[in-house]
Amino acid sequence: MVYLPMSYIYGKRFVGKITTLVLELRKELYCIPYDRIDWDKARNECAKVLNMLCCWIEDPSSEVFKLHIPRIYDYLWIAEDGMKMQGYNGSQLWDTAFSVQAIKATGLVEEYEPTLFKAHNYVKHSQVLEDCPGDLSYWYRHISKGAWPFSTADHGWPISDCIAEGLKAALLMSKLPQGMVGEPIQPNRLYDAVNVILSLMNDDGGFSTYELTRSYAWMELINPAETFGNIVIDYPYVECTSAAIQALTEFRKLYPGHRKKEIDSYISKAVIFIESIQLPDGSWYGSWAVCFTYGIWFGVRV
C-alpha cells in the first residue's frame, strides 16, 4: 500500500510542473530555502498522499482522482499546534468492539443500553459485505467479504484481529435482548466472518495482519524504510493469533454445527503456535501496543 504508489511515481520519473503556487508552497512549508534542503536528511520528514498523486499523474480529470478528493478530510484533523494528517481514517471499529466487551464485562449492561444499541448498529454497518471487484488473484488481494476493518466499511481492508474483535462483539450482543441492542447480525454474515478468519491462518498456525505470510524474511534486505523494520512481508503475531482463537471459540459455542471439525483443527493449531513463540521467561513479545504488556495480555487469554 505504500511502496506500490512509490514505485509507480518513481517508474514514471514524474516531476510536477513548477508553478507560482508550487513556489509559494515551498516557501510556506519549509523553514529554509528550498534549494538548501538536504534531502537525504529530510526524506523521513516528508508525508505524501501517494495513491491520490498516482491517480492525478495518470489523469488529473479522471473520475478516480475526483473520488479521492472528498476523502481527504477523513485524514486531516486540527490539534493545538495546527493541522495534522494521520495515516488511517480512524480506529472506530476497533475501539467500538473493545468498548462493547468492556461494558459487558462490568455486568452493568442495563446502564449502557443506549450506548450498546448504537455500538451494535455501528458494528453491523461497518462489516465488509462484498469482496473487491475483479480477479483478486491477479491483484494479489485477499478475500474480504464478511471481514471487519480497523475503522470503517469504506476503508474496507480486512485485518485478522479486527475481524476477530468485530465477530466477538457481534456474538456478544447477539446474546443480549433485542429490545436493548436491536436485531442480531444474520448467521450467514457471521459465517462469512469466520470464513475470512480461517483463510488468514498461515501454515505454522499463526495469524498475520492483512494477508498471509507470502514470502521470505530475506525480503527485508530490500526494505527502504529507515524507521520501520519487518514490514516488507506480513508476519504472524501473538495478538492476531490470540484474537482469532478467541473469536472462533466464542463462535463455536453458539454455532457448534458450522464447520466444527475445521474450526477445532484451526484452534488447536493456533494454540500450538502461541505456545511455540512464548519466551523462556514466560512472556510474549507484542508488536501492536506496549510490547510485552500487550503481548502477554493476548498470550494468556488463549
C-alpha positions in Angstrom: 0.0 0.0 0.0 3.0 2.3 0.4 5.7 1.0 -1.9 3.3 0.3 -4.8 2.5 4.0 -5.4 6.1 5.0 -4.7 7.3 2.5 -7.3 4.7 3.9 -9.8 5.8 7.5 -9.3 9.5 6.7 -9.5 8.9 4.5 -12.5 7.3 7.4 -14.3 10.2 9.6 -13.3 7.4 12.1 -12.6 8.3 15.7 -11.9 5.4 18.2 -11.5 5.2 21.5 -13.3 6.8 24.3 -11.3 4.1 26.9 -11.0 3.7 30.1 -8.9 1.6 28.1 -6.5 4.3 25.4 -6.1 6.9 28.1 -5.4 4.7 29.7 -2.8 4.0 26.3 -1.1 7.8 25.7 -0.9 8.2 28.9 1.0 5.3 28.1 3.3 6.1 24.5 4.0 9.9 24.7 4.6 11.8 26.6 7.2 14.8 27.1 5.0 15.1 28.0 1.3 14.1 25.0 -0.9 17.4 24.9 -2.8 19.3 24.5 0.5 17.4 21.5 1.8 19.4 18.3 2.5 17.0 15.8 1.0 18.9 12.8 2.3 18.4 14.1 5.8 14.9 15.4 5.2 13.3 12.4 3.5 12.0 10.9 6.7 10.1 14.1 7.5 8.0 14.2 4.3 4.5 12.9 4.0 2.9 12.2 0.6 -0.6 11.3 -0.3 0.8 8.8 -2.8 -2.2 6.9 -4.1 -4.1 10.1 -4.9 -1.0 11.5 -6.5 -0.7 8.4 -8.8 -4.3 8.9 -9.9 -3.6 12.6 -10.7 -0.4 11.7 -12.6 -2.4 9.2 -14.7 -5.3 11.6 -15.4 -6.0 14.8 -13.5 -9.5 14.8 -14.8 -10.3 11.2 -14.1 -13.3 10.1 -12.0 -10.9 8.0 -9.9 -8.9 11.1 -8.9 -12.1 13.0 -8.2 -13.3 10.3 -5.8 -10.1 10.8 -3.7 -10.8 14.5 -3.1 -13.7 14.2 -0.6 -11.9 11.6 1.4 -9.0 13.9 2.2 -11.0 15.2 5.2 -11.0 11.7 6.7 -7.3 12.0 7.4 -7.0 15.7 8.5 -7.6 17.0 12.0 -6.8 20.1 13.9 -4.6 20.0 17.0 -3.4 22.7 19.4 -0.4 23.4 17.2 -2.1 23.2 13.8 -3.4 20.8 11.2 -2.3 17.1 11.3 -2.6 14.3 8.9 -3.0 10.7 10.0 -2.2 7.6 8.1 -5.5 5.9 8.8 -9.0 7.3 8.8 -9.5 6.3 12.4 -9.9 3.2 14.6 -13.6 3.3 15.0 -14.4 -0.4 14.7 -11.5 -1.5 16.9 -12.5 1.0 19.6 -16.2 0.0 19.4 -15.5 -3.7 19.6 -13.4 -3.4 22.7 -15.8 -0.9 24.4 -18.7 -3.4 23.9 -16.6 -6.2 25.5 -15.6 -3.9 28.4 -19.2 -2.8 29.1 -20.4 -6.4 29.1 -17.6 -7.4 31.5 -18.8 -4.8 34.0 -22.1 -6.6 34.4 -23.8 -3.2 34.1 -25.2 -3.5 30.5 -28.6 -2.1 31.5 -27.0 1.2 32.4 -25.3 1.4 29.0 -28.3 0.4 26.9 -28.3 3.4 24.5 -24.5 3.1 24.1 -24.7 -0.6 23.3 -27.6 0.0 20.8 -25.5 2.5 18.9 -22.4 0.3 19.1 -24.2 -2.7 17.7 -25.6 -0.6 14.9 -22.1 0.5 14.1 -20.7 -3.0 14.2 -23.4 -4.1 11.8 -22.8 -1.3 9.3 -19.0 -1.5 9.4 -18.8 -5.1 8.2 -17.5 -5.5 4.7 -20.2 -7.2 2.7 -18.5 -7.9 -0.6 -15.1 -8.9 -1.9 -13.2 -6.3 -4.0 -14.3 -6.4 -7.7 -12.3 -8.2 -10.3 -9.9 -11.1 -10.2 -8.5 -11.0 -6.7 -5.6 -13.3 -7.6 -4.5 -11.0 -10.4 -4.1 -8.1 -7.9 -2.8 -10.4 -5.0 -5.8 -9.3 -3.0 -7.2 -11.4 -0.2 -10.9 -12.1 0.2 -12.8 -9.5 2.3 -16.5 -10.5 2.3 -17.5 -10.8 5.9 -14.5 -9.0 7.4 -14.3 -6.1 9.7 -11.7 -3.3 9.1 -9.8 -1.3 11.7 -12.1 1.8 11.1 -15.0 1.9 8.7 -16.6 -0.1 6.0 -15.4 2.4 3.4 -11.8 1.7 4.5 -12.5 -1.9 3.7 -9.1 -3.6 4.3 -9.7 -6.8 6.2 -7.4 -7.3 9.2 -7.3 -10.6 11.1 -7.6 -9.3 14.7 -10.2 -6.6 13.7 -12.3 -9.3 12.1 -11.9 -11.4 15.3 -12.8 -8.5 17.7 -15.7 -7.4 15.5 -17.0 -11.0 15.5 -16.6 -11.3 19.2 -18.6 -8.0 19.7 -21.3 -9.2 17.3 -21.6 -12.6 19.1 -21.7 -11.0 22.5 -24.5 -8.6 21.5 -26.5 -11.4 19.9 -26.9 -12.8 23.4 -28.4 -9.6 24.8 -32.1 -8.8 24.5 -33.1 -7.3 21.1 -35.0 -4.6 22.9 -31.7 -3.4 24.3 -29.3 -3.7 21.3 -31.5 -4.3 18.2 -31.7 -7.3 15.9 -28.6 -9.5 15.8 -26.4 -9.9 12.7 -27.7 -12.7 10.5 -25.9 -16.0 10.8 -24.7 -16.0 7.2 -22.8 -12.8 7.8 -21.2 -14.4 10.8 -20.3 -17.4 8.7 -18.6 -15.1 6.2 -16.5 -13.5 9.0 -15.4 -17.0 10.1 -14.5 -17.9 6.6 -12.2 -14.9 6.3 -10.6 -15.6 9.7 -9.9 -19.2 8.7 -8.5 -18.1 5.3 -5.9 -16.0 7.1 -4.1 -18.7 9.1 -0.5 -19.4 8.0 1.0 -22.8 7.6 2.6 -22.5 11.0 -0.8 -21.9 12.7 -0.1 -18.2 13.3 -2.2 -15.2 12.0 -0.6 -12.2 10.4 -2.4 -8.8 10.0 -3.7 -8.0 6.4 -2.6 -11.1 4.5 -0.8 -14.5 4.7 2.9 -14.6 5.1 3.6 -14.8 1.3 7.3 -14.6 1.0 10.6 -14.9 2.9 12.2 -12.9 5.7 15.2 -12.1 3.5 13.0 -9.8 1.6 13.6 -7.3 4.4 17.0 -6.7 2.8 15.2 -4.5 0.3 13.2 -2.6 2.9 13.8 1.0 2.0 12.3 2.4 5.3 14.6 3.7 7.9 12.0 3.9 10.7 10.2 0.6 10.4 11.6 -2.9 10.3 10.0 -6.2 9.3 7.3 -4.6 7.0 8.1 -6.0 3.6 6.1 -9.2 4.3 3.4 -9.9 6.8 4.4 -11.9 9.9 2.3 -13.9 12.4 1.7 -12.2 15.7 0.6 -13.4 19.1 -2.0 -10.7 19.2 -3.7 -11.6 15.9 -3.5 -15.3 16.6 -4.9 -15.0 20.1 -7.8 -12.8 18.8 -8.6 -15.4 16.1 -8.6 -18.2 18.7 -10.9 -16.3 21.0 -13.4 -15.4 18.2 -13.5 -18.9 16.8 -14.0 -20.3 20.3 -16.9 -18.0 21.0 -18.4 -18.7 17.6 -18.2 -22.5 18.2 -20.2 -22.2 21.4 -23.1 -20.5 19.6 -22.9 -22.3 16.2 -21.5 -25.7 17.0 -22.7 -27.2 13.8 -20.9 -24.9 11.4 -17.6 -26.2 10.1 -16.9 -27.7 13.5 -14.1 -30.1 12.6 -12.3 -27.4 10.6 -12.7 -24.8 13.4 -11.5 -27.3 16.0 -8.4 -28.1 13.9 -7.6 -24.4 13.3 -7.9 -23.6 17.0 -5.7 -26.4 18.1 -3.0 -25.5 15.5 -3.2 -21.8 16.6 -2.8 -22.7 20.2 0.4 -24.7 19.4 1.7 -21.6 17.6 1.0 -19.4 20.6 2.9 -21.9 22.9 5.8 -22.1 20.5 6.5 -18.4 20.5 6.3 -18.0 24.3 9.7 -16.7 25.5 11.7 -18.6 28.2 10.7 -16.1 30.9 7.0 -16.8 30.2 6.3 -13.6 28.3 5.2 -13.0 24.7 6.7 -10.2 22.6 3.9 -7.9 21.5 4.1 -5.8 18.3 1.0 -3.6 18.3 1.0 -1.8 21.6 3.1 -1.7 24.7 5.3 -4.6 23.8 5.4 -7.3 26.5 2.4 -6.0 28.4 0.2 -6.2 25.3 1.7 -9.5 24.1 1.3 -11.2 27.5 -2.3 -10.0 27.7 -3.2 -11.7 24.4 -1.0 -14.8 25.2 -2.6 -15.6 28.5 -6.2 -15.1 27.1 -5.7 -18.2 25.0 
